[in-house]
Amino acid sequence: MMRNLRRLFLLLLLATASAALALGIRNDLRRPAEAPISAEIDAAAPGQALEIPEMPKYEPPPIEQFAATLDRPLFNPDRRPSEDEPIATAIVKDQALTATLQGILFADSGSVALLTAVGETTPKRVSEGELFLGWRLLEIHPDNVVFGRDEETVTLELIYKAQPAPPKPAKPPRRTRPQRTPRQPTPAQPASPRRQ
């Protein structure tokens, strides 16, 4: 019954879509053809030009404006700040180093310390020689890093957090077999004599 209703509904839907398509085609055939644009151009009086708005001329900025970009390429690792840019380390120069050492990565290209400043959740990668909160990373060791500023040095130890033991996998429920009813003993049949 449900199959027949579905088939009937699909048939009605298909018939409706076909009728709408046929009406659209019929209306397109009855509509008068639009005059092409070239006919408008041909209809213009000879010697009379069509009015085309003039586009404003593009004037590029002077090349001197980009001199700083050439001196300090944006994605170059040794990019220097300009003389008039304030240095962010001056703001935090008087602060103590308040960060935790999350991890240390050793690679052929160089070692990196993963440090998280107090109040932040995302660790930052800091290589030897880079500044972090106004302190310069001087040395990276397997279990600590050494920062320096002026004549002061600070060592941050790597904190090893004991990882909780992974939970034991739950044992799958035991499959129980349906209880079999014991077989009823059959009456003893007399043994058939053996043939000799």
Secondary structure by P-SEA (a helix, b strand, c coil): caaaaaaaaaaaaaaaaaaaaaaaaaaaaaccccccaaaaaaacccccccbbbbcccccccccccccccccccccccccccccccccccccccccccccccccccccccbbbbbbbcccccbbbbbcccccccccccccccccbbbbbcccbbbbbbbbbcccccccccccccccccccccccccccccccccccc
